[in-house]
């Protein structure tokens, strides 16, 4: 069951790299967030506390699955944009790059020295490939909405990695990370609003033309 | 055993137009229409076979050979494929390469016949067809490699044979991804909707239909029958791959034909709920299928 969730998360990474429609991309990121929310429960072992896992799962599901997508939908509705027209790296090349990154992550992650025993064989490669996909999205898209989505995917990867050390991580740290993420998206929403009002488009390239 | 082989051969030759009928019926039901009769494809073939053919003076023997060689190649590919619970009629190590290239040969002669007419329009269709086929081929091979690796055999009969249930137990995620990749390849190879619309006659968007515009009568019947045979072959692979190999008795026969039925309904549903992609998006879909199958292979190799 858990391996199926990991595979789905990776397939969603690939889909995001290929999709040009912002609405579909936001919905897919929401699904990815919701899938990640189920992971703490699926990976639960005897020595973990159920309460900790439940809080993690519900927190991730609420914030990644519902709150942030709602904010993003609001953002694209107000900016009235639907799709990424001209990414810096095209859709097919970015999908191939993502595929290469995923293949490398799955091929070499078994050799990494890790602090404690792996709870699942796919955990580390999924985390690495999700981080890689998020990074690609952030650097290869022009529209601010897509860059925020890339940041969210990046954070999803970090979250998966965090599950590895969930034993050591106090609940306050988790809550802090989720709060940070929420604040970041909130701030980026305001920034997007201002970019949109200033240039009447969400193209971040235009920011480089700013002068005093 | 002999009786069963004969039954499979008869099914291979007789059922394909019915699969096309099932796809069309599914589309009609979803759209709320009554739709053509299930056996319409047979009526069409019978009608076309009774007609004569008209050949343009600019065409040569290549044009006449196209439909015949194409149908023969697809039918021989069918002999390599295991149906029901039994192994295939012809089977040897590495026969999946022959399978893929027999389908490739059929495409090649069809494109050649299209070029032979000298019509620039058909040349454009041929160019499109081979462009998309060249992108679908890596995906097909990667899927078959996943199967070969998961079952540890190199023949199609072995890949889709008794070793499959064990492989599902060990490598289910990789096989699911391979099945998705194969389904996309099946849609592309059979010019189904997200890639090509089999009903369209809008000149600028047609792919496969463009190449066969100048064929008529028995030639067109051969081409249509060959196309339905190809759809049946992909349905057979997917049916065996997904529903598995249940022992080899009558149950596995029933399961196999149920799988083909589900495949036809699935294709019909995809055609009903999706719009066809713009031409520039098609390579993206096919590269996506290749990347997903490559990912499945990496999962198995690690």
Boltz contact constraints between the chains, C-beta under 6 A:
constraints:
  - contact:
      token1: [A, 3]
      token2: [B, 173]
      max_distance: 6.0
  - contact:
      token1: [A, 7]
      token2: [B, 173]
      max_distance: 6.0
  - contact:
      token1: [A, 14]
      token2: [B, 291]
      max_distance: 6.0
  - contact:
      token1: [A, 18]
      token2: [B, 284]
      max_distance: 6.0
  - contact:
      token1: [A, 18]
      token2: [B, 288]
      max_distance: 6.0
  - contact:
      token1: [A, 91]
      token2: [B, 284]
      max_distance: 6.0
  - contact:
      token1: [A, 92]
      token2: [B, 284]
      max_distance: 6.0
  - contact:
      token1: [A, 92]
      token2: [B, 287]
      max_distance: 6.0
  - contact:
      token1: [A, 95]
      token2: [B, 291]
      max_distance: 6.0
  - contact:
      token1: [A, 99]
      token2: [B, 291]
      max_distance: 6.0
  - contact:
      token1: [A, 99]
      token2: [B, 294]
      max_distance: 6.0
  - contact:
      token1: [A, 102]
      token2: [B, 295]
      max_distance: 6.0
  - contact:
      token1: [A, 103]
      token2: [B, 298]
      max_distance: 6.0
  - contact:
      token1: [A, 106]
      token2: [B, 298]
      max_distance: 6.0
  - contact:
      token1: [A, 106]
      token2: [B, 302]
      max_distance: 6.0
  - contact:
      token1: [A, 107]
      token2: [B, 302]
      max_distance: 6.0
